[in-house]
Amino acid sequence: MKYLFTLALFLSVHFAQAQLYLLNGGIAAARLAAQAASHKKKSPAGKKKTATTPEPAVVVTPVVTPERYVTPFTYHGQAVSRQRTAADKLKGKGATEILALEASLEQSHAALLADSVSSFLPTAHYDAIVAAARKAAATRPGWDYSPYQQELAFYQQEEARRQKAAQPSPAK
């Protein structure tokens, strides 16, 4: 009986971990939205906005820094941030780990776009991405890993959707 409970616990950990990654992705998105709102340009003190003044259109632009390039991509109506760093711009401690993480995520992205029905994120590849992220975070803790977490959470969500769609419906 204890083996049955151990097996059930072991299997439920994977699903709980997937939910936690989705939750972390949502928290990171909320943090980015709050950060974007705090950086919003304030109107000058001399000019007051009136009710007839139209609001400027919101434009989504990639965030470009000397080291990083974050750009959104859209897949079936969902926008997801992808962060890729130029190898010549990334120097210092943890550069190889970050580039390895980005390469793993890029493989997942290519597999996602290659086929819209079949599974694209096997457990072994997912575990390799998580291990690469942990190694990169341990080596370079000051780096912003939230775009990577959001991208991986999206891949998990899409993989779960594909697996659910691939399961045959029970006959009635």
C-alpha positions as semicolon CSV with decimal commas, in nm:
position;residue;x (nm);y (nm);z (nm)
1;M;0,000;0,000;0,000
2;K;0,283;0,239;0,079
3;Y;0,425;0,178;-0,270
4;L;0,096;0,282;-0,422
5;F;0,096;0,607;-0,224
6;T;0,460;0,667;-0,316
7;L;0,382;0,618;-0,683
8;A;0,079;0,850;-0,663
9;L;0,288;1,115;-0,488
10;F;0,565;1,081;-0,744
11;L;0,324;1,122;-1,036
12;S;0,142;1,417;-0,881
13;V;0,467;1,609;-0,823
14;H;0,518;1,652;-1,198
15;F;0,171;1,799;-1,245
16;A;0,211;2,025;-0,942
17;Q;0,545;2,144;-1,074
18;A;0,385;2,233;-1,407
19;Q;0,119;2,435;-1,228
20;L;0,385;2,614;-1,024
21;Y;0,572;2,711;-1,338
22;L;0,252;2,854;-1,482
23;L;0,195;3,044;-1,159
24;N;0,552;3,174;-1,165
25;G;0,501;3,283;-1,524
26;G;0,188;3,475;-1,424
27;I;0,368;3,640;-1,135
28;A;0,655;3,738;-1,362
29;A;0,410;3,882;-1,617
30;A;0,238;4,084;-1,344
31;R;0,573;4,211;-1,223
32;L;0,668;4,315;-1,576
33;A;0,334;4,492;-1,619
34;A;0,383;4,679;-1,292
35;Q;0,736;4,770;-1,393
36;A;0,615;4,896;-1,731
37;A;0,345;5,103;-1,560
38;S;0,600;5,261;-1,327
39;H;0,817;5,358;-1,621
40;K;0,526;5,510;-1,808
41;K;0,598;5,863;-1,914
42;K;0,420;6,114;-1,691
43;S;0,249;6,419;-1,834
44;P;0,420;6,754;-1,768
45;A;0,292;6,955;-1,470
46;G;0,191;7,249;-1,690
47;K;-0,031;7,040;-1,914
48;K;-0,330;6,875;-1,758
49;K;-0,503;6,597;-1,945
50;T;-0,864;6,663;-2,022
51;A;-1,140;6,420;-2,093
52;T;-1,122;6,507;-2,465
53;T;-0,749;6,440;-2,493
54;P;-0,706;6,104;-2,664
55;E;-0,485;5,847;-2,500
56;P;-0,176;5,749;-2,701
57;A;-0,187;5,405;-2,860
58;V;-0,002;5,134;-2,676
59;V;0,278;4,996;-2,888
60;V;0,455;4,673;-2,797
61;T;0,823;4,716;-2,869
62;P;1,107;4,479;-2,799
63;V;1,318;4,559;-2,496
64;V;1,672;4,610;-2,617
65;T;1,967;4,646;-2,383
66;P;2,335;4,613;-2,468
67;E;2,330;4,245;-2,366
68;R;1,972;4,125;-2,416
69;Y;1,700;4,125;-2,673
70;V;1,346;4,038;-2,562
71;T;1,088;4,003;-2,833
72;P;0,735;3,867;-2,821
73;F;0,602;3,595;-3,048
74;T;0,240;3,498;-3,092
75;Y;0,118;3,140;-3,114
76;H;-0,254;3,071;-3,148
77;G;-0,340;3,411;-3,007
78;Q;-0,108;3,397;-2,706
79;A;0,184;3,640;-2,688
80;V;0,498;3,509;-2,523
81;S;0,828;3,685;-2,460
82;R;1,146;3,530;-2,594
83;Q;1,482;3,649;-2,471
84;R;1,783;3,573;-2,685
85;T;2,127;3,718;-2,624
86;A;2,395;3,777;-2,884
87;A;2,697;3,561;-2,801
88;D;2,939;3,847;-2,864
89;K;2,747;4,075;-2,626
90;L;2,737;3,829;-2,336
91;K;3,058;3,830;-2,138
92;G;3,159;3,724;-1,792
93;K;3,058;3,462;-1,546
94;G;2,770;3,238;-1,652
95;A;2,774;3,336;-2,020
96;T;2,804;2,979;-2,145
97;E;2,526;2,862;-1,913
98;I;2,290;3,135;-2,030
99;L;2,367;3,064;-2,395
100;A;2,306;2,691;-2,333
101;L;1,969;2,771;-2,173
102;E;1,873;2,990;-2,468
103;A;1,982;2,718;-2,713
104;S;1,761;2,462;-2,535
105;L;1,466;2,700;-2,543
106;E;1,533;2,772;-2,910
107;Q;1,516;2,398;-2,985
108;S;1,179;2,384;-2,812
109;H;1,060;2,687;-3,007
110;A;1,162;2,530;-3,338
111;A;0,988;2,204;-3,244
112;L;0,675;2,397;-3,145
113;L;0,658;2,568;-3,483
114;A;0,750;2,254;-3,682
115;D;0,429;2,066;-3,601
116;S;0,109;2,199;-3,450
117;V;-0,032;1,864;-3,336
118;S;0,231;1,625;-3,205
119;S;0,423;1,640;-2,880
120;F;0,726;1,868;-2,892
121;L;0,853;1,885;-2,531
122;P;0,954;1,541;-2,401
123;T;1,013;1,510;-2,030
124;A;1,388;1,458;-2,079
125;H;1,417;1,784;-2,276
126;Y;1,206;1,970;-2,020
127;D;1,428;1,840;-1,739
128;A;1,738;1,947;-1,936
129;I;1,598;2,300;-1,972
130;V;1,518;2,321;-1,600
131;A;1,868;2,195;-1,514
132;A;2,024;2,450;-1,750
133;A;1,815;2,727;-1,594
134;R;1,917;2,627;-1,242
135;K;2,283;2,609;-1,340
136;A;2,265;2,949;-1,510
137;A;2,087;3,105;-1,211
138;A;2,346;2,962;-0,972
139;T;2,631;3,092;-1,186
140;R;2,486;3,435;-1,269
141;P;2,214;3,523;-1,017
142;G;2,176;3,887;-1,124
143;W;2,044;3,800;-1,470
144;D;1,674;3,845;-1,550
145;Y;1,537;3,493;-1,601
146;S;1,168;3,586;-1,611
147;P;1,137;3,578;-1,993
148;Y;1,287;3,228;-1,992
149;Q;1,042;3,117;-1,722
150;Q;0,747;3,261;-1,912
151;E;0,857;3,095;-2,234
152;L;0,903;2,756;-2,066
153;A;0,568;2,788;-1,888
154;F;0,402;2,855;-2,223
155;Y;0,571;2,549;-2,376
156;Q;0,447;2,336;-2,086
157;Q;0,095;2,468;-2,129
158;E;0,099;2,400;-2,503
159;E;0,246;2,053;-2,450
160;A;-0,030;1,971;-2,200
161;R;-0,292;2,096;-2,447
162;R;-0,148;1,880;-2,724
163;Q;-0,131;1,572;-2,503
164;K;-0,491;1,623;-2,396
165;A;-0,601;1,665;-2,757
166;A;-0,412;1,350;-2,860
167;Q;-0,591;1,134;-2,603
168;P;-0,889;0,956;-2,754
169;S;-1,221;1,050;-2,604
170;P;-1,397;0,769;-2,416
171;A;-1,674;0,597;-2,607
172;K;-2,021;0,634;-2,466
